[in-house]
Amino acid sequence: MNKYYDNIVSNEVKEYFSILSPEFPEWLNEYIDTKELLSQQYISVTCGTIYSDLFESNFFFSSLDHSVAVALIVWRFTHDKKQTLSGLFHDIATPVFKHCVDFLNGDYMGQESTEDLTTEIIRNSKEIMTLLKRDNIKISEINNYHLYPIADNDTPKLSADRLEYSLSNALFTYKLLDFESIKEIYDDIVIQSNEENEIELGFSTKKIAVNFVKATSRLSVIYREDRTRYSMQLLADILKRLSNENKISRKDLYELKESDVINIIENSRYNNIFNIWKSAKKVKISREKPKNVYYVHHGAKVRYINPLFNGKRISKCSKTAKKLIENNLAYDMSNYVYLDFNFND
């Protein structure tokens, strides 16, 4: 019995997976069912925002769900085990609250500070290393998905990773698209050659490419809007204070479930602050520095996609797509963002 796939509770997730790959590659299950990957099923892809009423979503799509879905996309377009495994393992070093720990590390613009642990985690896993040895696969062939342009590439290109979190966030988290729309988008994608003569996922139909840009441009703003930057930095600062007080360790962030860490927060002196954030409906913003409150005042990584349409960037083929992307990139992150509390209250 497979520990992960057979126990997926949500039929919606299984339906989504069946769109990405009508036949689930059975060989992948042994890799998924390793301790290190299974721990990712207790981490939400929303970077902790799912726990606050500032956000509309209550759907728990895990870091493992995301990684499996990325692997399915890579498998669908390459049928290459090494590339598929690179997609499966790409977030194996994800800690609780996901990119909040990048904020904790001061890497809110790059959001890649935890990736260096990927090789270490794989190498220290007896289960994974045994499977790789059996399948005659070197760790260097699967520990860096940046090696494979279908799995990953630079913004604003389209890769399996960028495609997956766009589709699942649009479908489950923010409900911008339905299953029919997801399938229409996915079925229109083929491997193309970009302006740098690299292979890249791209669209065959102009209208579908524009619809994808419409959804992803909205998502791009959500990923860095005031409520998101505030929430991620607040969680990071709570974790930092708990760490300084020896209430939680960096190791805990990689070994505990998010629910465990939330219990630690709720049993700490930051419980009131955490609960104010959890029940808040809207953040406050100011052009001037607010006094006597905890505030956030910095930018965040800009995630956006300008996909190929028959070998050319859609922004060069569609005025609508160009305008959507320009409006997205113009989003103002210069406000002071706050709620009515201070850590010293």
N, C-alpha and C positions, 0 to 999 in steps of 0.2 A: 504493500500500500504506500502510495506517495504521501509524504507528510504535508506537502504544500498544496499541490493541485487538487487532490481528492478532497481537501478540507476547505476549499474556497467557499465561503458562506454566500457571497453575493453572486446571484445568477447574472447580474449586470456585468460584473467583471469577466465572467466566463464568456458571455456574449461578445464583449469587447475583444477578448483574446481571440475568439473565433473569427473575428473580422481581420485581425492582424495576421493570423495564420490559421486557415481552416482546419488543418491537421496539426495538432500540438506535437512537436518533435519529442518523442518519448525519451530519447537519449539525454535530453536536457534535465530530466527530473532528478537524476542522481546528483548532479551538480547543485541544483536548487535546494535539495534536501540535505545540505550540509549545515552544520551549526552556525557558521559565520554568516551565511546568506539568510537562514531562517530568522536570525535575530533582527533582520531588517523589516520583518513583517509587523513589528511593533512601533515603527517610526512613520509618521504621516509625511506625505510629500509637501504638505502645506507649511512646513517650517514652524509649526506650532500655532499658526493662525486659526486653525480649525477649532481651537479651544476658547475663542473669544467671540462674543456677540457682535463685535465690530465687523465680522465676516459672515456671509450668508450660508456658507457651506457647513454641512454636518456629515458629509460622506468621507469615510476613512479609506483612502486609497494609499496603500503603504509604499515605502521605499522599495520593498521587494516586489510588489505588484508592478511598479515602474520599471525595475530592472528586468523582470521577466518579459514585460511588454517590449522593451527595447531589444532584448534578445530575439523575440519573435519577429520584429520588424527586420532586423539584420538577417535572420534566417530566411525570411520571405524573399529578400532581394539578393542574397548571395549563396545560400545553402552551403556556407562555409563554417565549419565548426569553430575554428579559431576566432574568426571575426564575431561569431555569435556569442562565444564565451567572453570575449572582451566587452561586449555589450552587457552581458549578465553581471560581470564583476565590476563594472565601472563605478558603482556606488557602494561597494562593499565596505568602504571606510566611512560611511555616513553615520554621524552621531545623532543622538536625540535632538529634536527640533531642527535637524538638517542644517540649512545654511545659517541659522542663528549662531552656530559655533564659529562660522566665518566672521560674523559680526563681533563675536567674543574675541576673536583673534585679530580684529582690526581690518579684516579683509572684506569689507562690505562692497567694495567696488569690483573685485575680481571673483570672490566667492569660490575659491579653489584651494583654500588653505588645508583642507583635510585630505586632499587627493594623494598626498605623498605617502600615506599609510597603506595604500592599496596593495603594494607589493609585499609589505611586511605581513599584513593580515593573511594574504594568500599563502605566502611561504611558511607561515607558522601553523597553517591548517593541515593536519595530517590527512584528513578526509579529502580535501581538494587536491593536495599534492599526490596522493595515491591515485586518484582518478586521472590526473594529468599524465602521470607516468604510464599508467595503463594504456592511455590513448595516444601516447608518444607525442605529447604537446609540451613545449617548453614554456616556462613561466613568462619569459620575455615576449612570447607570442600572444599572450592574453591579458597581461597586466596593464596595458596602456591602450585604451580604445582610440586615442588620438592617432594611432598608426593607420587606422582604417577610415577613409573618408565617408563611407556609408554609415558607419557607427557614429562618428563625430567629426566635426570640422569647425571652422571659425565663423562666428557671427558676421553677417546675417544669412549664411548659407543654411540649407536644410539638411539635417542628418537624422538618423534614427532616434537619437536622444532628444533632439529638439522637437522632432515630429511627435514623439510619444508624449512628452509632458504637455505639449500643446493640445493634442487630441484628448487625453484623459482629463486635463484641467477644464477644457471646454465642455466635455461631456458630463463628468461627475461633480467637479468642484464648483464651477460657476454656471453650469447649465446654459452655455451659449450655443451649443449644438446638440442635436439628438442623434440616435444611432444611425438613422438613414443618412444624415449629413456626414457623419464620420465615415461611413462606408463609401459614400460618393467621393469624398476627398481622398481616402486611402486608395481606392481602386483606380484613381486617375493618375497616380504617381508611378513614374518609371525612372530608371537610371539614365541620366543624361550626362553630357560633357559641358563643364562650365567654362567661363572666360579664361581660366588658368589651365585648361585642358585636363582637369581632374574630373573623376566621376563624382556625380552628386545626384541626389534625389530631386526630381523636378516634376512639374505638372504638364499634362498633355492638353488640358482645356483651360482657356483663358478665364472663363467665368468662375470655374471652380478654384483656380489659383487666387482670384480676387476675393472670393468668399473666405478662403483660408486666411488671407492677409487681414481681412476685416476682423475675424475672430482672434487671430494672434496679436493684432495691434491692440485690441482691448485687453487681452491677457498681459501684454507687455507692460501696460500702465498699471494694472493690478499688482504685478510683481514688485513695483517700486513706488506705488502711490503712498500718500502720507500715512494712512493707517497701517500699511505693511511695513514700511521702514521703522515706524514707531514700535510696532509690536515685536519685530525681530530684535531691535536694539534693546528693548526693555527686557525681553527674555534673556538675552545675552548678559545684560548687566546684573540681573538676578542670579544667574548661574555664576558669574564672576564673584559676586559678593559671598555666595554660599561656598565657593571654592576657597576664597580668602579666609573664611571662617571654619574651614576644614569640615564642612557639612556635606560636601560632595567633592569628588575628585575628577580629573580629566578622564581617568580610566572608567569611572562610572558612566560617563557620557557615551561610552562605546559599548558598555556591557549591560546597562539597565534598560528597561522599557521606558517609553515616555510616561506611561501611567505611574511608574515607580518614581520618576523624577518629579512629576507633579505632586505626588504624595509628600516628597521631601520639601518641596516649596510650600505646600499647604500646612505643613507642620513646622514651618520656620517663622521668623519674625516678618517675613515678606508676604505672609498670607493675605493681609488686607490689601496690599498693593496689587497682588495677583488677582484677587477677587474683583477689585475695581475694574481692572483691565478686562477680565472675563465677562463682566456684565455691561461694559460700556457699549453704547450704540453708535457713537461717533467721536472721533478725535477732534481736538480743537487746534486751530492753526493761527499763527501770528507772523506778521512781517518783522515785528520787533521781538527782541529776546524777552521771554516771559520771566517774571520774578517769582521766586519761592515755590517753583514747581519743577518736577523732573520733565525735561524736554529732549527731543531729538532734533538735530540740525545738521544733516549731511545727506549726500546722495546715495545711490545704490547702483548696482550693476544693471546695465541696460540690455535686456534680452529682447531681441526682435528678429523677425525673419523676412527676408526679401527673396522669395524662392525663384527658381528657374521656371520659365514657361517656354518650352521648346528651345532650350539652350540660352535664353536671354533672361535677365532679371525682369520680373513682372513689373517693377516700377518703371522700366523703360518701354513697356508695352501697354500699360494702362494708367491713364491719368488718375483714375479712382484709387488704384493701389498706391501710386506715388503719393497722393494726398493723405491717405490713411497712414502711411509710414511716416510722412513728415509731421503730421499732427501728433502721432505717438512719440516721436523723438523730441518734440517741443514741450513735453510735459515738464512742468516746473517743480523742481525738488528743493527750492530754496527756502521754503517756509520753516518756521519753528513749529514743531508738532508736540502737543502735550495733552495730558489729562490733569484734573485738579488733585494732585497729590505730590508729595516729595518723599524721597527715601528716608528723610530724617523725621517725618511726621510720627 
